[in-house]
Amino acid sequence: MSRISVRGFAVASATAVTTVGAVVGVAAGNEAPSVGNTEATAADATIADIPAGAQAQVQTASLTQQADDQSTQADAAALKSAQESARKAAAETAKSKKDAADEAKAKKDADARKKKEQAASRSSSRADLGDLVGKSSYSIAETQAIARQMMAGNQFQCFSNIVDHESGWNYQATNAGSGAYGLVQALPGSKMSSAGSDWQTNPATQIKWGLNYMNDRYGSPCGAWSFWQANSWY
C-alpha cells in the first residue's frame, strides 16, 4: 500500500489513530503523544509505520465511515426515487382529472349544439309551415310538404300511401256516393271541424284530423296502413 493511500485512512480516522497511538505509546513505556502530534504523524505515516494491532482498528474505522457514506447515499437515492414516483403519480392524477374535465366539457358543448340545432330546425319548420298555410289553393307538392312537417319522418310514407288511395292528395276530393271529403276522406267531412273550422279549404287542418284519427284508432299512420292493406279501408 502506498503512502498516499494510507494517508487517506489516517486522516479519515484521526481520532481512532490518536487513541491507538496513545495505547501503543503507553504499552512501550513512552509518553502518550498529543492529539495534534498524532494527527500530523498519521498524515505522513505508511501502513508499515503503524503497529500491527492498530492497523486493523484504522482499517475498521475507515470501512465504517465508508459504510456510513454508502448508507447515506442509498438513503438519498431512495428519497429521490420516492419523490420522483410521487411526482409522476401526481402528474398522472392531474392529467386524468384534466382529461375527464375536457371530456365533460366536450359532451356539454355537443349537447348544447344539438339542442340549438334542434331549436333552429323547429323554428325553421314552423316558419316553412307558416309560409304554406293560409293560401287560397294548394298543389299536391305543397300539401305533401305540409304533411311531412306535421308528422314523424318514419310515418309519412304510410300516411302518404293511404292518402294516395283515398284522394290522390286532392284536399277537395269529394265522394259523390258517400259524401266522404278531403285528403283522408272523412265521413262525413264535417267530422274534421274538430281540428279547425277551415277543414274544407285547409289541407293542414285535414292532415291534423287524419293523424289524430289514425293514432287514436290504429296507434299510428303505419298501423292504419297495415289495416288498409288487409281490408282496403281504414
Beta strands, then each sheet from edge to edge (+ up, - down):
end
